[in-house]
Amino acid sequence: ISFDSRGYMVIPNPGIRSTRLYFKNSKGDRTELKLYGVNGGLSRHLFTESAFFDLDLTGLNGGVYIFSILQNGNSAVNGKILVE
């Protein structure tokens, strides 16, 4: 997967029922994802040791969501996901 300067890729974006968020994790570090709605509330909190998250978007209202990816407790990537 080729990443641009943001360091992540979301396919599909916007998502309807689910989406996959790819990021760099060549060492298989424990990685945490926090997904926030526009009101600042935590919508999803996931962990993985792979280089992607499969996000279940069911139950989320349409709109923009902000995510933060942390590797070993340090912020690695921040970005946005659109939900239809």
C-alpha positions in Angstrom: 0.0 0.0 0.0 1.3 3.4 -0.9 0.8 6.1 1.7 0.8 9.8 1.0 2.2 12.4 3.4 -0.6 11.8 5.8 0.7 8.3 6.6 -2.7 6.5 6.3 -5.3 5.4 3.8 -9.0 4.8 4.3 -10.9 2.6 1.8 -13.7 3.3 1.1 -14.0 6.9 2.3 -16.8 7.8 2.7 -17.9 4.6 4.3 -21.4 3.3 4.7 -21.4 0.1 6.8 -17.6 -0.5 7.2 -14.3 0.8 6.1 -10.6 -0.2 6.4 -8.0 2.2 7.8 -4.4 1.3 6.7 -1.3 2.8 8.4 2.4 2.0 8.8 3.2 -0.7 11.3 6.0 -2.8 9.9 7.2 -4.0 13.3 3.7 -5.2 14.4 3.5 -2.8 17.3 0.4 -2.8 19.5 -1.6 0.0 17.9 -4.6 1.8 19.3 -7.4 3.7 17.4 -9.7 6.2 18.9 -12.5 7.5 16.7 -14.3 10.7 17.8 -17.6 12.2 16.6 -17.8 16.0 15.9 -19.1 16.5 19.4 -15.9 15.1 20.8 -17.4 11.9 22.1 -15.5 8.6 21.7 -17.3 6.5 19.1 -14.9 3.6 18.7 -11.8 2.4 20.6 -9.9 -0.5 19.0 -6.6 -2.3 19.2 -4.5 -4.3 16.7 -1.0 -5.5 16.0 -1.5 -5.5 12.2 -1.3 -2.5 9.8 -5.0 -1.9 9.4 -8.2 -1.5 11.3 -11.5 -2.8 10.1 -14.1 -0.3 11.3 -17.7 -1.2 11.7 -19.6 2.0 11.0 -23.1 0.6 11.8 -24.9 2.7 14.4 -22.8 5.9 13.6 -24.6 9.0 12.3 -23.5 10.3 8.9 -20.8 13.0 9.1 -17.1 13.6 9.7 -15.3 11.6 12.4 -11.8 12.4 13.7 -9.4 9.5 14.5 -6.2 9.2 16.4 -3.8 6.3 16.0 -1.3 5.6 18.8 1.6 3.2 18.6 3.3 2.3 21.9 1.3 5.1 23.6 2.6 7.8 21.3 0.5 9.6 18.7 1.4 8.3 15.2 -1.4 9.5 12.9 -4.4 11.7 13.0 -7.0 12.1 10.3 -10.7 12.1 9.3 -13.2 9.5 8.1 -16.5 10.3 6.4 -19.5 8.2 7.2 -22.6 8.3 5.0 
